Amino acid sequence: MDLGGDLTVDQRVATQEALYDLVLDALPARAGDRVLEVGSGRGLGARRVLRRDPTLVRGVDLVPEQVERATRANDDPRVAFVRGSSDDLPFPDESFDAVLSVEAAQHFPDVAGFARESARVLVPGGRFAVTTFFTRTGDAGPPLAELLKTFASGLDRPHPIDDVLRDLRAAGFADVTARGIGEHVWRGLDRWLELGPRPDRWDRNWLVAAERGLLDYYLVTARKPAGSGG
Ligand SMILES: C[S@@+](CC[C@H](N)C(=O)[O-])C[C@H]1O[C@@H](n2cnc3c(N)ncnc32)[C@H](O)[C@@H]1O
């Protein structure tokens, strides 16, 4: 995307849609899938999932207002949003073919619990893909809290990427992979924040933190082994 001129809200939405498409390609999402999104926010992702011709789409979010917004924004009968937590998913065992999460797992207090719950609700052979920012090392928390308001407040948590991958393997996932995609994310985000309505002294530090090697934006994929129970 050309980042030279003014960035519009439509362009910002387009970049978020592109992120969803990346995740849906990585899963991969297939026609007929039952798909769960964890941390579904305002429900933008469900509309993107519908383009892949799923049987059913569910979004789960911790915040009731987000669930209400997402419900209002989606009227397809295959889609529904419910309130729930990433480490206590309100769905039966083996009820989804694919689980995805976009820019939400950095909030989750218990990534191991999220991994276990995702494995539980997936059918054997089920597919898993997450994209968001994780730290590159285990000691990035304090410097990130100096640079970024959301880490200072505890809204974002400094989960090291190696711990995320370990938690997924411990939950029984196979083919666990991580790819850094920050080169496609940070400059666009920085430009958006620069042009935003009320840029503050913290905003521009995302690019600084990435360039200092404190964090990266990752695409993480995994698969629940076929023939595995629960
Ligand atoms: C930055 S928003 C991203 C929303 C959406 N995925 C998107 O990309 O447009 C993160 C969302 O995760 C939700 N969230 C945070 N912690 C959660 C948890 N433990 N379980 C479920 N949802 C959570 C928040 O309420 C918020 O709606």
PDBQT file of the ligand as one rigid body, heavy atoms in Angstrom, charges set to zero:
ROOT
HETATM    1  C1  LIG A 301      -7.213  -4.690  19.526  1.00  0.00    +0.000 C 
HETATM    2  S1  LIG A 301      -8.778  -5.496  19.597  1.00  0.00    +0.000 S 
HETATM    3  C2  LIG A 301      -8.778  -6.432  18.063  1.00  0.00    +0.000 C 
HETATM    4  C3  LIG A 301     -10.147  -6.787  17.617  1.00  0.00    +0.000 C 
HETATM    5  C4  LIG A 301     -10.256  -7.522  16.273  1.00  0.00    +0.000 C 
HETATM    6  N1  LIG A 301      -9.613  -8.817  16.327  1.00  0.00    +0.000 N 
HETATM    7  C5  LIG A 301      -9.674  -6.697  15.135  1.00  0.00    +0.000 C 
HETATM    8  O1  LIG A 301      -8.536  -6.966  14.739  1.00  0.00    +0.000 OA
HETATM    9  O2  LIG A 301     -10.362  -5.774  14.653  1.00  0.00    +0.000 OA
HETATM   10  C6  LIG A 301      -8.542  -6.766  20.840  1.00  0.00    +0.000 C 
HETATM   11  C7  LIG A 301      -9.835  -7.402  21.318  1.00  0.00    +0.000 C 
HETATM   12  O3  LIG A 301      -9.503  -8.494  22.207  1.00  0.00    +0.000 OA
HETATM   13  C8  LIG A 301     -10.464  -8.505  23.260  1.00  0.00    +0.000 C 
HETATM   14  N2  LIG A 301      -9.881  -9.226  24.409  1.00  0.00    +0.000 N 
HETATM   15  C9  LIG A 301      -8.912  -8.809  25.254  1.00  0.00    +0.000 A 
HETATM   16  N3  LIG A 301      -8.628  -9.757  26.158  1.00  0.00    +0.000 NA
HETATM   17  C10 LIG A 301      -9.417 -10.829  25.869  1.00  0.00    +0.000 A 
HETATM   18  C11 LIG A 301      -9.571 -12.134  26.449  1.00  0.00    +0.000 A 
HETATM   19  N4  LIG A 301      -8.822 -12.521  27.490  1.00  0.00    +0.000 N 
HETATM   20  N5  LIG A 301     -10.476 -12.975  25.907  1.00  0.00    +0.000 NA
HETATM   21  C12 LIG A 301     -11.219 -12.581  24.830  1.00  0.00    +0.000 A 
HETATM   22  N6  LIG A 301     -11.121 -11.358  24.250  1.00  0.00    +0.000 NA
HETATM   23  C13 LIG A 301     -10.234 -10.493  24.756  1.00  0.00    +0.000 A 
HETATM   24  C14 LIG A 301     -10.715  -7.022  23.518  1.00  0.00    +0.000 C 
HETATM   25  O4  LIG A 301     -11.921  -6.798  24.212  1.00  0.00    +0.000 OA
HETATM   26  C15 LIG A 301     -10.726  -6.461  22.103  1.00  0.00    +0.000 C 
HETATM   27  O5  LIG A 301     -12.034  -6.466  21.547  1.00  0.00    +0.000 OA
ENDROOT
TORSDOF 0
